[in-house]
Amino acid sequence: MAAQQSSDTESASPALGRSLLWPAAAVCLGVLLVHNSFDASAGVRPPIPAVAPAPAPSAASPSPVPAPSRSIEAPWLPRSEPKRISIAEIAVNAPFTPLSIGPSGQLNAPPANDTNLVGWFKDGATPGERGTSVVAGHVDTKTGPAVFLLLSTLKAGNTVDITRADGAVATFKVDSVETFSKARFPSRRVYADNGTAQLRLITCGGAYDKKAKDYEDNVVVFAHLYAPGRT
């Protein structure tokens, strides 16, 4: 069942289920949004939005703009698929699975029976690449707690390490952790590309509505590329 949208044109409520509907025209400031479709039998689900692919860095690309409230951000990395995510503060150490849009126009989601797995939209920016890379994981499933159970407990300054296929480990620093009502999800703020390498980690949060079989909120971790390196 597709999530309802509020009257706010900047709001959307992307959510993770067995599949996600890909609207024919959902362009918001150059960012493509994914609306959710959820089978109630799949259990609890966190959100999984997707973003349009970020342009690859080149000699003609503008330099990243430093954020005024923190140290200068690390330059972005070339495109390379993520292989593993590690968040020491919440004991996360999990592999990635790429998410793609199927023949029906739906975005396939990570298997609900694997509690230690995160997904990323493979046609969006890869973690460390210029753009906003979106990573989602279950908070729990029918079988119990899942990979992003403690995502909401992260604090500003915590770090997220993502090991990539090219051997680089992209380290992101958390800027903030916020909870948004799914009825008024600030899509522009969450998915916007500000010309630097950004990361969004997303899962479900808030109260669980038994009637709707859905969590009422989304937890979003905002982070920026802090230190690219190699293993």
LOTOR-717908 format. One line per 3 residues: number of its first residue (from 1); their letters; for each residue x, y, z negated of N, C-alpha, C, O. Coordinates in Angstrom, 2 decimals. Layout:
NUM	a	X,Y,Z,X,Y,Z,X,Y,Z,X,Y,Z | ...
# end
This chain:
1	maa	0.85,-1.19,0.00,0.00,0.00,0.00,0.87,1.23,0.00,1.76,1.36,-0.85 | 0.65,2.13,0.92,1.48,3.32,1.04,1.21,4.26,-0.12,0.08,4.41,-0.57 | 2.29,4.90,-0.59,2.15,5.84,-1.70,1.43,7.08,-1.25,1.56,7.50,-0.10
4	qqs	0.67,7.67,-2.15,-0.03,8.90,-1.84,0.95,10.06,-1.90,1.86,10.07,-2.72 | 0.75,11.01,-1.03,1.55,12.21,-1.04,0.76,13.33,-1.67,-0.46,13.41,-1.53 | 1.49,14.20,-2.38,0.83,15.34,-2.97,0.61,16.41,-1.92,1.06,16.27,-0.79
7	sdt	-0.08,17.48,-2.31,-0.33,18.58,-1.38,0.91,19.41,-1.15,0.94,20.23,-0.24 | 1.94,19.21,-1.98,3.20,19.92,-1.82,3.93,19.37,-0.62,4.24,18.18,-0.59 | 4.20,20.19,0.37,4.84,19.70,1.59,6.28,19.29,1.35,6.88,18.64,2.21
10	esa	6.85,19.66,0.20,8.20,19.25,-0.09,8.22,17.96,-0.90,9.29,17.50,-1.29 | 7.09,17.39,-1.15,7.03,16.22,-2.01,6.83,14.96,-1.20,6.14,14.95,-0.18 | 7.46,13.89,-1.69,7.25,12.56,-1.13,7.48,11.60,-2.26,8.04,11.97,-3.29
13	spa	7.06,10.36,-2.08,7.23,9.38,-3.14,7.80,8.10,-2.61,7.12,7.08,-2.59 | 9.07,8.12,-2.15,9.67,6.91,-1.61,9.82,5.88,-2.71,10.19,6.23,-3.83 | 9.54,4.62,-2.42,9.65,3.60,-3.46,10.02,2.28,-2.83,9.71,2.03,-1.67
16	lgr	10.69,1.45,-3.60,11.18,0.18,-3.11,10.18,-0.92,-3.34,9.67,-1.08,-4.45 | 9.90,-1.67,-2.31,9.07,-2.86,-2.45,9.60,-3.90,-1.51,10.81,-3.93,-1.24 | 8.77,-4.73,-1.01,9.25,-5.70,-0.03,9.55,-5.04,1.30,10.37,-5.54,2.07
19	sll	8.92,-3.92,1.57,9.19,-3.20,2.80,8.77,-1.76,2.62,7.98,-1.43,1.73 | 9.31,-0.90,3.48,9.02,0.52,3.40,8.61,1.01,4.78,9.26,0.71,5.78 | 7.53,1.76,4.82,7.04,2.24,6.10,7.91,3.35,6.62,8.33,4.24,5.87
22	wpa	8.19,3.31,7.88,8.98,4.36,8.55,8.02,5.20,9.37,7.57,4.76,10.43 | 7.68,6.42,8.89,6.70,7.24,9.59,7.21,7.67,10.96,8.41,7.84,11.16 | 6.30,7.85,11.88,6.66,8.24,13.24,7.32,9.60,13.27,8.24,9.83,14.06
25	aav	6.87,10.52,12.43,7.49,11.84,12.40,7.50,12.34,10.97,6.50,12.86,10.48 | 8.65,12.17,10.29,8.76,12.62,8.91,10.06,13.38,8.75,10.97,12.93,8.06 | 10.14,14.53,9.40,11.37,15.30,9.40,11.24,16.47,8.45,10.30,17.26,8.56
28	clg	12.17,16.58,7.51,12.11,17.65,6.51,13.51,18.24,6.40,14.39,17.63,5.80 | 13.71,19.43,6.98,15.02,20.08,6.99,16.08,19.16,7.58,17.21,19.11,7.11 | 15.70,18.44,8.60,16.65,17.56,9.28,16.84,16.23,8.58,17.70,15.45,9.01
31	vll	16.08,15.94,7.53,16.23,14.70,6.79,15.01,13.82,7.02,13.88,14.28,6.87 | 15.23,12.57,7.38,14.12,11.64,7.58,13.77,10.99,6.27,14.64,10.55,5.53 | 12.48,10.93,5.98,12.01,10.36,4.73,11.38,9.01,4.99,10.86,8.75,6.08
34	vhn	11.41,8.16,3.99,10.75,6.87,4.08,9.64,6.82,3.05,9.86,7.10,1.87 | 8.44,6.46,3.50,7.31,6.31,2.60,7.16,4.85,2.25,7.51,3.97,3.04 | 6.64,4.58,1.06,6.69,3.21,0.58,5.47,2.40,0.96,4.37,2.92,1.16
37	sfd	5.70,1.11,1.04,4.63,0.13,1.18,4.96,-0.99,0.22,6.06,-1.54,0.28 | 4.04,-1.34,-0.67,4.37,-2.26,-1.74,3.33,-3.36,-1.89,2.13,-3.09,-1.98 | 3.80,-4.58,-1.90,2.95,-5.73,-2.16,2.96,-5.95,-3.67,4.02,-6.15,-4.26
40	asa	1.78,-5.92,-4.30,1.70,-6.00,-5.75,2.34,-7.27,-6.30,2.78,-7.29,-7.45 | 2.40,-8.33,-5.50,2.98,-9.58,-5.98,4.48,-9.53,-6.10,5.09,-10.44,-6.66 | 5.09,-8.49,-5.58,6.55,-8.40,-5.60,7.08,-7.93,-6.93,8.29,-7.98,-7.13
43	gvr	6.25,-7.49,-7.84,6.70,-7.03,-9.14,7.07,-5.57,-9.13,6.70,-4.84,-8.21 | 7.81,-5.14,-10.16,8.20,-3.74,-10.31,9.21,-3.34,-9.26,10.08,-4.13,-8.90 | 9.09,-2.11,-8.77,10.05,-1.69,-7.77,10.58,-0.28,-8.01,9.82,0.61,-8.41
46	ppi	11.88,-0.08,-7.77,12.44,1.25,-7.75,12.36,1.84,-6.36,11.98,1.13,-5.43 | 12.71,3.11,-6.17,12.57,3.76,-4.88,13.75,3.53,-3.97,14.85,3.23,-4.44 | 13.55,3.66,-2.69,14.64,3.61,-1.73,14.35,4.52,-0.57,13.72,4.11,0.41
49	pav	14.79,5.77,-0.65,14.64,6.65,0.48,15.75,6.43,1.47,16.71,5.71,1.18 | 15.64,7.03,2.63,16.70,6.95,3.61,16.92,8.31,4.21,16.00,9.13,4.27 | 18.14,8.55,4.65,18.45,9.85,5.22,18.96,9.68,6.63,19.41,8.59,7.00
52	apa	18.88,10.72,7.42,19.39,10.68,8.78,20.90,10.56,8.73,21.53,11.07,7.81 | 21.51,9.88,9.72,22.96,9.73,9.73,23.65,11.07,9.70,23.26,12.01,10.40 | 24.69,11.17,8.88,25.47,12.40,8.81,26.43,12.45,9.99,26.89,11.41,10.43
55	pap	26.74,13.64,10.51,27.70,13.73,11.60,29.07,13.29,11.14,29.47,13.57,10.02 | 29.79,12.58,12.00,31.11,12.12,11.65,32.07,13.30,11.56,31.95,14.24,12.35 | 33.01,13.28,10.61,33.96,14.38,10.51,34.85,14.44,11.74,35.22,13.41,12.29
58	saa	35.19,15.61,12.16,36.06,15.80,13.30,36.82,17.10,13.12,36.59,17.84,12.17 | 37.70,17.37,14.04,38.48,18.59,13.96,37.59,19.82,14.03,37.94,20.88,13.51 | 36.44,19.67,14.68,35.54,20.81,14.84,34.59,20.97,13.66,33.86,21.95,13.58
61	sps	34.60,19.99,12.75,33.68,20.05,11.63,34.10,21.12,10.63,35.29,21.31,10.41 | 33.16,21.81,10.04,33.50,22.83,9.05,34.05,22.19,7.80,33.72,21.04,7.49 | 34.89,22.91,7.07,35.44,22.41,5.83,34.34,22.34,4.78,33.40,23.14,4.80
64	pvp	34.45,21.39,3.84,33.47,21.31,2.77,33.44,22.60,1.97,34.47,23.24,1.76 | 32.27,22.97,1.52,32.13,24.18,0.71,32.27,23.82,-0.75,31.51,22.99,-1.24 | 33.22,24.42,-1.49,33.37,24.09,-2.89,32.17,24.53,-3.71,31.61,25.60,-3.48
67	aps	31.78,23.70,-4.66,30.67,24.06,-5.54,31.15,25.08,-6.55,32.22,24.89,-7.14 | 30.41,26.14,-6.77,30.88,27.20,-7.66,30.98,26.79,-9.12,31.75,27.39,-9.87 | 30.22,25.77,-9.54,30.20,25.42,-10.95,31.14,24.28,-11.32,31.14,23.83,-12.46
70	rsi	31.94,23.80,-10.36,32.85,22.72,-10.67,34.09,22.85,-9.80,34.17,23.72,-8.93 | 35.07,21.97,-10.04,36.30,22.01,-9.27,36.01,21.68,-7.81,34.96,21.12,-7.48 | 36.93,22.04,-6.94,36.75,21.82,-5.51,36.52,20.34,-5.23,37.26,19.50,-5.74
73	eap	35.53,20.03,-4.43,35.20,18.65,-4.12,36.25,18.03,-3.21,36.88,18.72,-2.41 | 36.41,16.73,-3.35,37.36,16.03,-2.50,36.87,16.05,-1.06,35.66,16.06,-0.82 | 37.79,16.06,-0.08,37.35,15.98,1.32,36.60,14.68,1.54,36.80,13.70,0.82
76	wlp	35.73,14.68,2.53,34.98,13.46,2.80,35.85,12.42,3.48,36.94,12.72,3.96 | 35.36,11.21,3.50,36.07,10.08,4.11,35.43,9.74,5.45,34.28,10.12,5.70 | 36.14,9.02,6.31,35.51,8.55,7.54,34.46,7.49,7.22,34.42,6.96,6.11
79	rse	33.62,7.20,8.18,32.54,6.25,7.97,33.10,4.85,7.71,33.98,4.38,8.44 | 32.59,4.20,6.68,32.97,2.82,6.37,31.91,2.25,5.44,31.49,2.92,4.49 | 31.48,1.04,5.70,30.40,0.44,4.93,30.80,0.17,3.48,31.94,-0.21,3.21
82	pkr	29.88,0.37,2.55,30.17,0.07,1.14,30.11,-1.42,0.89,29.30,-2.13,1.49 | 30.96,-1.89,-0.02,30.99,-3.31,-0.35,30.61,-3.60,-1.80,29.99,-4.62,-2.10 | 30.99,-2.69,-2.70,30.71,-2.95,-4.11,30.60,-1.64,-4.88,31.33,-0.69,-4.60
85	isi	29.69,-1.60,-5.84,29.50,-0.45,-6.70,29.86,-0.82,-8.13,29.51,-1.90,-8.61 | 30.57,0.09,-8.80,30.96,-0.14,-10.18,30.65,1.12,-11.00,31.10,2.21,-10.64 | 29.90,0.96,-12.08,29.60,2.08,-12.99,29.91,1.58,-14.39,29.10,0.89,-15.01
88	aei	31.09,1.92,-14.89,31.56,1.37,-16.16,30.64,1.68,-17.32,30.42,0.83,-18.19 | 30.09,2.89,-17.34,29.28,3.32,-18.49,28.03,2.47,-18.70,27.54,2.37,-19.82 | 27.51,1.86,-17.64,26.30,1.05,-17.79,26.52,-0.39,-17.32,25.58,-1.12,-17.02
91	avn	27.82,-0.79,-17.27,28.20,-2.17,-16.96,27.63,-2.67,-15.64,27.19,-3.82,-15.53 | 27.63,-1.80,-14.63,27.18,-2.20,-13.30,28.38,-2.62,-12.46,29.37,-1.89,-12.36 | 28.30,-3.77,-11.86,29.30,-4.25,-10.92,28.57,-5.15,-9.94,28.33,-6.32,-10.21
94	apf	28.21,-4.59,-8.79,27.29,-5.30,-7.90,27.67,-5.09,-6.44,28.25,-4.07,-6.07 | 27.34,-6.06,-5.61,27.56,-5.93,-4.17,26.45,-5.13,-3.51,25.39,-4.90,-4.10 | 26.71,-4.72,-2.28,25.73,-4.00,-1.47,25.09,-4.93,-0.45,25.68,-5.93,-0.04
97	tpl	23.89,-4.57,-0.06,23.27,-5.16,1.12,22.78,-4.03,2.00,22.17,-3.09,1.50 | 23.04,-4.08,3.29,22.55,-3.02,4.18,21.06,-3.16,4.42,20.54,-4.27,4.51 | 20.39,-2.04,4.51,18.96,-2.01,4.78,18.72,-1.45,6.17,19.31,-0.43,6.54
100	sig	17.87,-2.10,6.93,17.58,-1.66,8.29,16.08,-1.62,8.52,15.30,-2.15,7.73 | 15.70,-1.00,9.61,14.29,-0.92,9.98,13.94,-2.10,10.87,14.58,-2.33,11.89 | 12.93,-2.85,10.47,12.54,-4.03,11.21,11.66,-3.71,12.41,11.31,-2.56,12.62
103	psg	11.31,-4.73,13.19,10.49,-4.55,14.40,9.15,-3.90,14.13,8.59,-3.24,15.01 | 8.62,-4.08,12.92,7.32,-3.52,12.60,7.39,-2.04,12.24,6.37,-1.40,12.01 | 8.62,-1.51,12.19,8.78,-0.12,11.79,8.95,0.05,10.30,8.96,1.17,9.79
106	qln	9.09,-1.07,9.60,9.29,-1.03,8.16,10.77,-1.22,7.82,11.49,-1.98,8.48 | 11.20,-0.52,6.77,12.57,-0.65,6.30,12.64,-1.82,5.33,11.98,-1.82,4.28 | 13.43,-2.81,5.67,13.56,-3.97,4.81,14.26,-3.58,3.51,15.16,-2.75,3.51
109	app	13.84,-4.19,2.40,14.39,-3.89,1.09,15.28,-5.03,0.61,15.18,-6.14,1.12 | 16.15,-4.78,-0.38,16.96,-5.86,-0.94,16.07,-6.96,-1.52,14.95,-6.67,-1.95 | 16.52,-8.18,-1.52,15.71,-9.28,-2.06,15.33,-9.02,-3.51,16.19,-8.67,-4.33
112	and	14.08,-9.20,-3.83,13.60,-8.95,-5.20,14.06,-10.03,-6.16,14.01,-9.84,-7.38 | 14.51,-11.18,-5.63,14.93,-12.27,-6.51,16.40,-12.19,-6.89,16.91,-13.05,-7.61 | 17.10,-11.15,-6.41,18.51,-10.94,-6.77,18.58,-9.71,-7.64,18.43,-8.59,-7.15
115	tnl	18.81,-9.89,-8.92,18.78,-8.76,-9.86,20.08,-7.98,-9.89,20.13,-6.90,-10.49 | 21.13,-8.49,-9.26,22.42,-7.78,-9.26,22.83,-7.44,-7.84,23.85,-7.91,-7.33 | 22.02,-6.60,-7.21,22.24,-6.23,-5.82,21.69,-4.83,-5.59,20.60,-4.50,-6.05
118	vgw	22.46,-4.00,-4.88,21.97,-2.67,-4.52,21.88,-2.58,-3.00,22.56,-3.31,-2.28 | 21.05,-1.67,-2.51,20.88,-1.52,-1.08,21.19,-0.11,-0.62,21.05,0.85,-1.38 | 21.62,0.01,0.61,21.85,1.33,1.21,21.33,1.29,2.64,21.40,0.26,3.30
121	fkd	20.82,2.42,3.10,20.30,2.51,4.47,21.48,2.60,5.44,22.19,3.60,5.47 | 21.67,1.54,6.22,22.90,1.42,7.01,23.01,2.45,8.13,24.11,2.67,8.64 | 21.91,3.09,8.51,21.98,4.12,9.54,22.10,5.52,8.96,22.08,6.51,9.69
124	gat	22.24,5.61,7.63,22.49,6.89,6.98,23.97,7.06,6.73,24.79,6.26,7.18 | 24.31,8.11,6.01,25.71,8.36,5.66,26.22,7.24,4.75,25.51,6.81,3.84 | 27.42,6.76,4.99,28.02,5.78,4.10,28.61,6.52,2.90,28.99,7.69,3.03
127	pge	28.69,5.89,1.74,29.23,6.56,0.56,30.65,7.07,0.80,31.55,6.30,1.13 | 30.84,8.36,0.61,32.13,9.00,0.85,32.19,9.76,2.14,33.03,10.65,2.31 | 31.30,9.43,3.07,31.21,10.15,4.33,30.48,11.47,4.10,29.70,11.60,3.15
130	rgt	30.73,12.45,4.96,30.01,13.70,4.82,28.52,13.46,5.00,28.10,12.80,5.95 | 27.73,13.99,4.10,26.29,13.79,4.12,25.83,13.27,2.77,26.61,13.15,1.83 | 24.56,12.96,2.70,23.98,12.44,1.46,23.68,10.95,1.62,22.79,10.56,2.37
133	svv	24.45,10.15,0.92,24.26,8.70,0.97,23.31,8.28,-0.15,23.46,8.70,-1.30 | 22.33,7.46,0.20,21.31,7.05,-0.77,21.45,5.56,-1.07,21.47,4.72,-0.17 | 21.54,5.26,-2.36,21.69,3.88,-2.83,20.56,3.60,-3.81,20.29,4.42,-4.70
136	agh	19.91,2.47,-3.67,18.80,2.14,-4.55,18.95,0.73,-5.09,19.52,-0.15,-4.44 | 18.42,0.52,-6.28,18.44,-0.81,-6.88,17.23,-0.98,-7.77,16.61,0.00,-8.20 | 16.88,-2.22,-8.05,15.76,-2.51,-8.93,16.08,-2.13,-10.36,17.22,-2.27,-10.81
139	vdt	15.08,-1.66,-11.08,15.20,-1.47,-12.52,14.88,-2.78,-13.22,15.48,-3.11,-14.25 | 13.95,-3.52,-12.67,13.68,-4.88,-13.09,12.86,-5.56,-11.99,12.41,-4.92,-11.04 | 12.69,-6.86,-12.14,11.91,-7.63,-11.18,11.04,-8.60,-11.96,10.96,-8.52,-13.19
142	ktg	10.38,-9.50,-11.26,9.55,-10.50,-11.93,10.37,-11.38,-12.86,9.85,-11.95,-13.82 | 11.67,-11.50,-12.58,12.52,-12.40,-13.36,13.20,-11.71,-14.54,13.79,-12.39,-15.38 | 13.12,-10.38,-14.64,13.72,-9.70,-15.78,14.47,-8.44,-15.39,14.30,-7.93,-14.28
145	pav	15.31,-7.92,-16.31,16.06,-6.69,-16.05,16.95,-6.83,-14.82,17.43,-7.91,-14.49 | 17.15,-5.68,-14.14,17.95,-5.70,-12.92,19.06,-4.65,-12.97,19.26,-3.99,-13.98 | 19.75,-4.53,-11.86,21.01,-3.80,-11.79,20.95,-2.37,-12.28,21.89,-1.91,-12.93
148	fll	19.86,-1.63,-12.00,19.78,-0.23,-12.40,18.90,-0.01,-13.64,18.30,1.05,-13.81 | 18.83,-1.02,-14.49,18.03,-0.90,-15.71,18.42,0.31,-16.55,17.55,0.99,-17.10 | 19.73,0.59,-16.66,20.23,1.66,-17.53,20.64,2.91,-16.76,21.35,3.76,-17.29
151	lst	20.19,3.02,-15.53,20.61,4.17,-14.71,20.27,5.50,-15.37,21.04,6.46,-15.28 | 19.13,5.57,-16.02,18.68,6.83,-16.62,19.55,7.28,-17.79,19.43,8.42,-18.22 | 20.42,6.41,-18.31,21.26,6.77,-19.44,22.58,7.41,-19.03,23.34,7.85,-19.89
154	lka	22.86,7.48,-17.74,24.09,8.13,-17.29,24.06,9.61,-17.65,22.99,10.22,-17.77 | 25.25,10.18,-17.82,25.39,11.58,-18.19,26.26,12.31,-17.17,27.04,11.68,-16.46 | 26.13,13.61,-17.12,27.00,14.43,-16.27,28.45,14.16,-16.66,28.80,14.14,-17.84
157	gnt	29.29,13.96,-15.66,30.69,13.66,-15.90,31.04,12.20,-15.79,32.20,11.86,-15.61 | 30.04,11.31,-15.91,30.29,9.89,-15.68,30.69,9.67,-14.22,30.38,10.49,-13.36 | 31.36,8.57,-13.96,31.83,8.32,-12.60,31.24,7.04,-12.03,30.89,6.12,-12.76
160	vdi	31.13,7.03,-10.71,30.63,5.88,-9.96,31.68,5.54,-8.92,32.03,6.39,-8.10 | 32.18,4.32,-8.92,33.17,3.88,-7.95,32.51,2.99,-6.90,31.80,2.04,-7.24 | 32.75,3.31,-5.65,32.22,2.49,-4.56,33.38,2.04,-3.68,34.07,2.84,-3.05
163	tra	33.58,0.74,-3.65,34.62,0.15,-2.81,34.07,-0.05,-1.41,32.97,-0.58,-1.23 | 34.84,0.39,-0.42,34.38,0.39,0.97,35.14,-0.65,1.79,36.17,-1.17,1.36 | 34.62,-0.93,2.98,35.22,-1.94,3.85,36.62,-1.55,4.30,37.44,-2.42,4.61
166	dga	36.92,-0.24,4.35,38.25,0.19,4.79,39.28,0.15,3.67,40.43,0.55,3.88 | 38.90,-0.31,2.50,39.83,-0.41,1.38,39.81,0.78,0.46,40.38,0.73,-0.63 | 39.17,1.87,0.88,39.10,3.05,0.04,38.10,2.85,-1.08,37.08,2.20,-0.91
169	vat	38.40,3.42,-2.24,37.46,3.45,-3.35,37.02,4.90,-3.51,37.80,5.75,-3.94 | 35.78,5.16,-3.18,35.23,6.52,-3.29,34.69,6.69,-4.71,33.77,5.99,-5.12 | 35.27,7.63,-5.44,34.82,7.91,-6.80,33.94,9.15,-6.81,34.35,10.22,-6.36
172	fkv	32.74,8.98,-7.31,31.78,10.07,-7.40,31.62,10.48,-8.86,31.65,9.64,-9.76 | 31.45,11.78,-9.08,31.20,12.29,-10.43,29.74,12.71,-10.53,29.22,13.40,-9.66 | 29.10,12.27,-11.59,27.68,12.57,-11.80,27.51,14.05,-12.16,28.17,14.55,-13.07
175	dsv	26.63,14.72,-11.45,26.29,16.11,-11.74,25.10,16.20,-12.68,25.09,17.01,-13.61 | 24.10,15.38,-12.43,22.91,15.37,-13.28,22.14,14.09,-13.07,22.30,13.40,-12.06 | 21.29,13.78,-14.04,20.37,12.64,-13.95,18.99,13.19,-14.27,18.75,13.71,-15.36
178	etf	18.08,13.06,-13.32,16.77,13.67,-13.49,15.65,12.68,-13.17,15.83,11.75,-12.39 | 14.52,12.92,-13.79,13.34,12.08,-13.57,12.25,12.92,-12.94,11.92,14.00,-13.44 | 11.69,12.41,-11.85,10.66,13.14,-11.11,9.40,12.29,-11.00,9.47,11.08,-10.82
181	ska	8.26,12.94,-11.10,7.00,12.26,-10.84,6.95,11.86,-9.37,7.31,12.64,-8.49 | 6.50,10.64,-9.12,6.39,10.20,-7.73,5.34,11.01,-6.98,5.38,11.11,-5.75 | 4.40,11.58,-7.73,3.35,12.38,-7.09,3.88,13.70,-6.56,3.29,14.30,-5.66
184	rfp	5.01,14.17,-7.13,5.58,15.44,-6.69,7.09,15.30,-6.57,7.85,16.04,-7.20 | 7.50,14.36,-5.76,8.93,14.09,-5.58,9.58,15.19,-4.73,9.10,15.46,-3.63 | 10.66,15.84,-5.22,11.28,16.96,-4.50,12.21,16.48,-3.39,13.43,16.52,-3.54
187	srr	11.65,16.05,-2.30,12.42,15.42,-1.23,13.55,16.30,-0.69,14.67,15.83,-0.48 | 13.24,17.57,-0.47,14.26,18.45,0.09,15.47,18.54,-0.82,16.61,18.49,-0.36 | 15.22,18.65,-2.10,16.33,18.77,-3.04,17.14,17.48,-3.12,18.37,17.52,-3.16
190	vya	16.47,16.35,-3.14,17.15,15.08,-3.31,17.94,14.67,-2.08,19.07,14.20,-2.19 | 17.35,14.86,-0.89,17.96,14.32,0.31,18.74,15.32,1.15,19.38,14.93,2.13 | 18.72,16.59,0.79,19.35,17.61,1.63,20.84,17.35,1.81,21.53,16.89,0.90
193	dng	21.32,17.66,3.00,22.74,17.57,3.33,23.34,18.97,3.20,23.00,19.87,3.96 | 24.24,19.14,2.22,24.85,20.46,2.03,26.23,20.58,2.66,26.96,21.53,2.38 | 26.58,19.62,3.52,27.84,19.69,4.23,29.00,19.04,3.51,30.14,19.09,3.99
196	taq	28.74,18.41,2.35,29.78,17.70,1.62,29.37,16.25,1.45,28.29,15.84,1.89 | 30.23,15.46,0.81,29.93,14.05,0.58,29.17,13.91,-0.74,29.73,14.13,-1.81 | 27.92,13.55,-0.64,27.04,13.45,-1.80,26.54,12.01,-1.95,26.51,11.24,-0.99
199	lrl	26.14,11.67,-3.18,25.58,10.34,-3.46,24.33,10.51,-4.31,24.30,11.32,-5.24 | 23.31,9.74,-3.98,22.10,9.68,-4.79,21.85,8.22,-5.16,21.75,7.35,-4.29 | 21.74,7.96,-6.45,21.36,6.64,-6.94,19.92,6.75,-7.44,19.60,7.66,-8.21
202	itc	19.07,5.85,-7.01,17.64,5.99,-7.31,17.04,4.67,-7.78,17.34,3.60,-7.25 | 16.19,4.78,-8.79,15.43,3.64,-9.26,14.11,4.14,-9.83,13.84,5.34,-9.79 | 13.30,3.25,-10.36,12.04,3.65,-10.97,12.24,4.05,-12.43,13.24,3.68,-13.05
205	gga	11.28,4.80,-12.97,11.36,5.22,-14.36,10.00,5.66,-14.86,9.00,5.58,-14.15 | 10.00,6.14,-16.09,8.75,6.61,-16.67,7.85,5.47,-17.08,8.29,4.33,-17.22 | 6.58,5.79,-17.28,5.61,4.80,-17.72,5.21,3.88,-16.57,5.24,4.27,-15.40
208	ydk	4.85,2.67,-16.93,4.39,1.71,-15.94,2.87,1.69,-15.93,2.23,1.44,-16.96 | 2.30,1.96,-14.79,0.85,1.98,-14.62,0.39,0.58,-14.23,0.58,0.15,-13.09 | -0.21,-0.13,-15.18,-0.61,-1.51,-14.92,-1.68,-1.60,-13.84,-1.71,-2.56,-13.06
211	kak	-2.55,-0.60,-13.79,-3.62,-0.61,-12.80,-3.05,-0.45,-11.39,-3.42,-1.17,-10.47 | -2.15,0.50,-11.24,-1.52,0.75,-9.93,-0.38,-0.22,-9.66,0.08,-0.32,-8.52 | 0.08,-0.93,-10.70,1.23,-1.82,-10.60,2.44,-1.08,-10.05,3.08,-1.49,-9.08
214	dye	2.71,0.02,-10.73,3.76,0.91,-10.25,4.27,1.77,-11.40,3.50,2.16,-12.28 | 5.57,2.07,-11.38,6.09,3.07,-12.31,5.66,4.44,-11.81,5.49,4.65,-10.61 | 5.48,5.36,-12.75,4.97,6.68,-12.39,6.07,7.63,-11.90,5.77,8.59,-11.20
217	dnv	7.32,7.36,-12.27,8.41,8.29,-11.96,9.54,7.62,-11.19,9.60,6.40,-11.05 | 10.42,8.48,-10.69,11.68,8.05,-10.10,12.82,8.66,-10.89,12.76,9.84,-11.26 | 13.85,7.88,-11.16,15.09,8.38,-11.76,16.08,8.59,-10.63,16.33,7.69,-9.83
220	vvf	16.66,9.78,-10.57,17.61,10.12,-9.52,18.92,10.60,-10.14,18.91,11.52,-10.95 | 20.02,9.98,-9.76,21.35,10.43,-10.17,21.93,11.24,-9.02,22.06,10.74,-7.90 | 22.28,12.48,-9.30,22.93,13.36,-8.33,24.44,13.31,-8.59,24.89,13.55,-9.71
223	ahl	25.22,13.00,-7.56,26.68,12.91,-7.73,27.38,13.41,-6.48,26.81,13.40,-5.38 | 28.62,13.85,-6.65,29.41,14.32,-5.51,30.74,13.57,-5.46,31.22,13.08,-6.49 | 31.33,13.48,-4.27,32.61,12.80,-4.10,33.67,13.56,-4.88,33.89,14.76,-4.66
226	yap	34.31,12.87,-5.78,35.28,13.51,-6.68,36.71,13.15,-6.32,37.60,14.01,-6.34 | 36.95,11.87,-5.98,38.30,11.44,-5.68,38.29,10.24,-4.75,37.99,9.13,-5.18 | 38.61,10.45,-3.49,38.78,9.30,-2.59,40.14,8.68,-2.83,41.11,9.39,-3.11
229	grt	40.24,7.39,-2.74,41.53,6.72,-2.95,41.56,5.39,-2.26,40.69,5.10,-1.44 | 42.55,4.59,-2.58,42.67,3.27,-1.97,42.94,2.23,-3.04,43.52,2.52,-4.08 | 42.50,1.00,-2.75,42.72,-0.09,-3.71,44.16,-0.55,-3.65,44.55,-1.46,-4.38
# end
